[in-house]
Amino acid sequence: MLQNREGQTVPNVTLQTRQNADWATISTDDLFAGKTVIVFSLPGAFTPTCSSTHVPGYNELAPTFKSNGVDEIICVSVNDPFVMNEWKKEQKADNITFLPDGNGEFTEKMGMLVNKEDLGFGKRSWRYSMLVKDKTIEKMFIEPEVEGDPFEVSDAETMLKYINPEAKKPECVSLLTKEGCPYCARAKAALKEHGFEYEEIVLKDDITTRSLRAISGATTVPQVYINGKHIGGSDDLIQYLNQQR
């Protein structure tokens, strides 16, 4: 049975990492001493739930966590440093520290090392998250011990609700753009000026005006969406942003 270790200190472990193409060691003191840190641990890099939901959720909410007193967010997996570094690149998760627990030592001392031999994984981490303050575990969210890979409580939203139920989450902003479009550049500049992070979807030549009209009801770019709401083009966006002041 997996144990909740709230009130205990994190294990004293030194891990091997790769930094700037060189080997480097990092200790739990380096990671946790004098800091407020979120850790989320998962079964494996490049696996479906980990890649589609777990990592993106924490990466997206990282600015909100930091504005609520969190110094660092760490993703732990029983994978080697090369795999973890490549996964971070693939995920574009610049807001998260990826920590390779290659030998499973940290995970084992946390009591979270489980047998995944039925999947050909060997020993891996059970999925969980925790809030650590100056090396002491304040809160743990451990997924229920049921068959499969449950993902119910170790997500970023659950952790944020624990830290601050009233925290304001960042807006979800997407832009449909085309290369060389001056109005698209104007929209992106306006979003940056107002402190909005956004995801840009660049339409290629094989995306016709018909498809753009089917998606947005318009024939020109940019087309801006905020929290699922269609804002419109650059002029519409600037009007919307000015109204939010």
C-alpha positions as CSV (number, residue, x, y, z in Angstrom):
1,M,0.0,0.0,0.0
2,L,1.3,3.4,-1.0
3,Q,2.0,5.7,2.0
4,N,1.1,9.3,2.4
5,R,4.3,11.0,3.7
6,E,2.9,14.4,4.6
7,G,5.0,16.0,7.4
8,Q,8.1,14.0,6.5
9,T,11.2,15.3,4.7
10,V,11.9,14.4,1.2
11,P,14.5,11.5,0.7
12,N,18.1,12.4,0.7
13,V,19.2,11.5,-2.8
14,T,21.7,12.6,-5.4
15,L,20.7,12.2,-9.0
16,Q,22.5,12.2,-12.3
17,T,21.4,14.8,-14.9
18,R,22.6,16.2,-18.2
19,Q,23.2,20.0,-18.4
20,N,24.7,21.6,-21.5
21,A,25.8,18.2,-22.9
22,D,27.7,17.4,-19.7
23,W,27.0,15.1,-16.7
24,A,25.9,16.9,-13.6
25,T,24.8,15.8,-10.2
26,I,22.0,17.4,-8.2
27,S,20.9,16.7,-4.7
28,T,17.6,17.0,-2.9
29,D,19.2,19.9,-0.9
30,D,19.8,21.7,-4.2
31,L,16.2,21.1,-5.2
32,F,14.2,21.7,-2.0
33,A,16.2,23.5,0.7
34,G,14.7,26.9,1.5
35,K,12.2,26.7,-1.4
36,T,8.5,26.0,-2.0
37,V,8.4,23.3,-4.7
38,I,5.7,21.4,-6.5
39,V,6.6,17.9,-7.5
40,F,4.6,15.7,-9.8
41,S,5.7,12.2,-10.7
42,L,4.5,10.0,-13.5
43,P,5.1,6.6,-15.1
44,G,7.1,7.6,-18.1
45,A,8.2,10.2,-20.6
46,F,6.4,10.3,-23.9
47,T,3.5,8.3,-22.6
48,P,-0.1,9.4,-23.5
49,T,-1.6,10.9,-20.3
50,C,1.8,12.3,-19.2
51,S,2.3,14.1,-22.5
52,S,-1.2,15.2,-23.3
53,T,-2.4,16.3,-19.9
54,H,-0.1,16.0,-16.9
55,V,2.9,18.0,-18.1
56,P,0.9,20.6,-20.2
57,G,-1.3,21.3,-17.2
58,Y,1.5,22.2,-14.9
59,N,3.4,24.1,-17.6
60,E,0.4,26.2,-18.4
61,L,-0.4,27.1,-14.8
62,A,3.3,27.7,-13.8
63,P,3.0,31.5,-13.8
64,T,-0.1,31.3,-11.6
65,F,1.7,28.9,-9.2
66,K,4.7,31.3,-9.0
67,S,2.5,34.2,-8.3
68,N,1.2,32.2,-5.4
69,G,4.5,31.5,-3.8
70,V,5.8,28.5,-5.6
71,D,9.5,28.7,-6.5
72,E,9.8,25.7,-8.8
73,I,7.8,22.9,-10.4
74,I,9.6,19.6,-10.9
75,C,8.5,16.6,-13.0
76,V,10.0,13.3,-11.9
77,S,10.0,10.1,-13.9
78,V,12.1,6.9,-13.7
79,N,13.8,7.6,-17.0
80,D,17.3,8.5,-18.0
81,P,18.5,12.1,-18.5
82,F,18.7,11.9,-22.3
83,V,15.0,10.8,-22.5
84,M,13.9,13.5,-20.0
85,N,15.8,16.3,-21.8
86,E,14.3,15.3,-25.2
87,W,10.8,15.0,-23.7
88,K,11.1,18.5,-22.2
89,K,12.0,19.9,-25.7
90,E,9.2,18.0,-27.3
91,Q,6.7,19.3,-24.7
92,K,8.1,22.9,-24.9
93,A,7.8,22.8,-21.1
94,D,10.1,25.7,-20.3
95,N,8.3,26.4,-17.0
96,I,9.1,22.9,-15.5
97,T,12.3,21.3,-14.3
98,F,12.5,17.7,-15.6
99,L,14.2,15.5,-13.1
100,P,15.5,12.0,-14.3
101,D,15.3,9.4,-11.5
102,G,17.1,6.9,-13.7
103,N,17.7,4.3,-11.0
104,G,14.4,4.9,-9.3
105,E,16.2,5.7,-6.0
106,F,14.2,8.9,-5.2
107,T,10.9,7.2,-6.2
108,E,11.7,4.0,-4.1
109,K,12.6,6.1,-1.0
110,M,9.3,8.0,-1.5
111,G,7.6,4.6,-1.4
112,M,6.2,5.2,-4.9
113,L,8.1,2.6,-7.0
114,V,5.7,0.1,-8.5
115,N,6.0,-2.9,-10.8
116,K,5.0,-2.1,-14.4
117,E,6.5,-5.3,-15.9
118,D,3.1,-6.2,-17.5
119,L,3.6,-3.3,-19.8
120,G,7.3,-3.9,-20.4
121,F,8.2,-0.8,-18.3
122,G,9.9,-2.6,-15.4
123,K,9.9,-0.5,-12.2
124,R,8.3,2.9,-12.5
125,S,6.7,5.6,-10.4
126,W,3.1,5.7,-9.3
127,R,1.4,8.9,-10.4
128,Y,1.3,11.5,-7.6
129,S,2.0,15.1,-6.8
130,M,3.2,16.9,-3.7
131,L,3.9,20.4,-2.2
132,V,7.2,20.6,-0.5
133,K,8.3,23.5,1.7
134,D,12.0,23.6,2.8
135,K,12.3,19.9,2.2
136,T,9.2,19.0,4.3
137,I,6.2,17.5,2.5
138,E,3.2,19.6,3.3
139,K,0.6,17.9,1.0
140,M,0.4,14.8,-1.2
141,F,-2.1,13.9,-3.8
142,I,-1.7,10.1,-4.6
143,E,-3.7,8.5,-7.4
144,P,-6.0,5.7,-6.2
145,E,-4.5,2.2,-6.2
146,V,-6.6,0.7,-8.9
147,E,-5.8,-1.2,-12.1
148,G,-4.4,0.9,-14.9
149,D,-3.1,4.4,-14.7
150,P,-5.6,6.6,-12.8
151,F,-5.3,10.3,-13.3
152,E,-7.8,12.0,-10.9
153,V,-6.0,14.0,-8.2
154,S,-2.3,14.7,-9.1
155,D,-3.2,17.2,-11.8
156,A,-2.3,20.9,-11.8
157,E,-5.9,22.1,-11.2
158,T,-6.2,20.1,-8.0
159,M,-2.8,21.4,-6.7
160,L,-3.8,25.0,-7.5
161,K,-7.1,24.6,-5.6
162,Y,-5.2,23.4,-2.6
163,I,-2.7,26.3,-2.7
164,N,-5.2,29.0,-3.4
165,P,-8.8,28.2,-4.3
166,E,-9.3,31.8,-5.4
167,A,-6.3,32.0,-7.7
168,K,-6.9,33.5,-11.1
169,K,-5.9,31.2,-13.9
170,P,-4.3,32.5,-17.1
171,E,-6.5,33.1,-20.1
172,C,-6.3,30.5,-22.9
173,V,-5.5,32.4,-26.0
174,S,-5.0,31.1,-29.6
175,L,-4.5,32.9,-32.8
176,L,-4.9,31.7,-36.4
177,T,-2.3,33.5,-38.4
178,K,-0.3,33.5,-41.7
179,E,3.3,34.2,-42.2
180,G,4.1,37.8,-43.2
181,C,0.7,39.1,-42.1
182,P,1.1,42.7,-40.6
183,Y,-2.3,42.5,-38.8
184,C,-1.2,39.2,-37.2
185,A,2.0,41.0,-35.9
186,R,-0.2,43.8,-34.6
187,A,-2.4,41.3,-32.7
188,K,0.5,39.5,-31.2
189,A,2.1,42.8,-30.1
190,A,-1.2,43.8,-28.4
191,L,-1.4,40.6,-26.5
192,K,2.2,40.9,-25.3
193,E,1.6,44.5,-24.2
194,H,-1.3,43.4,-22.1
195,G,0.6,40.5,-20.6
196,F,-1.3,37.7,-22.4
197,E,0.5,34.4,-23.3
198,Y,-0.8,32.8,-26.5
199,E,-0.5,29.9,-28.8
200,E,-0.1,30.7,-32.5
201,I,-1.4,28.4,-35.2
202,V,0.2,29.3,-38.4
203,L,-2.0,28.5,-41.4
204,K,-0.1,27.0,-44.4
205,D,-0.9,27.3,-48.1
206,D,-2.9,24.1,-48.1
207,I,-5.4,25.7,-45.6
208,T,-7.9,27.4,-47.9
209,T,-10.1,30.4,-47.2
210,R,-13.0,28.0,-47.2
211,S,-11.5,26.1,-44.2
212,L,-10.7,29.3,-42.4
213,R,-14.3,30.4,-42.9
214,A,-15.5,27.0,-41.6
215,I,-13.5,27.4,-38.4
216,S,-14.0,31.1,-37.7
217,G,-16.7,32.4,-39.9
218,A,-14.2,34.8,-41.4
219,T,-11.9,34.9,-44.4
220,T,-9.0,37.0,-43.1
221,V,-6.3,36.6,-40.4
222,P,-5.6,36.9,-37.6
223,Q,-8.6,35.2,-35.9
224,V,-8.3,35.3,-32.1
225,Y,-9.9,33.1,-29.6
226,I,-9.9,33.6,-25.8
227,N,-11.2,31.0,-23.4
228,G,-13.2,29.4,-26.3
229,K,-14.7,32.7,-27.3
230,H,-14.1,34.0,-30.9
231,I,-12.9,37.6,-30.5
232,G,-12.2,38.3,-34.2
233,G,-9.4,40.1,-36.0
234,S,-6.7,42.5,-34.7
235,D,-9.1,45.5,-34.4
236,D,-11.6,43.4,-32.5
237,L,-8.8,42.1,-30.2
238,I,-7.6,45.6,-29.4
239,Q,-11.1,46.8,-28.6
240,Y,-11.6,43.7,-26.4
241,L,-8.3,44.3,-24.5
242,N,-9.0,47.9,-23.9
243,Q,-12.4,47.0,-22.4
244,Q,-10.6,44.7,-19.9
245,R,-8.6,47.5,-18.4
